[in-house]
């Protein structure tokens, strides 16, 4: 089974890199990477049954293709 903590650690690492980035494109890239890791974390927690598949509106957000 996948360890969801690894996703969180990777997201935190990307956020730290974004904070220390000196140019805006690099900062934006690291922030997008952090968002990706957090999305994977959310999906993994859902797969493991740790969070509800329903959002506050009652519908799970559609995934973009």
Secondary structure, DSSP 8 states (H G I E B T S, - for coil): ---HHHHHHHHHHHHHHHHH-SSHHHHHHHHHHHHHHHHHHHHHHHHTTSS-SS-TTSS------
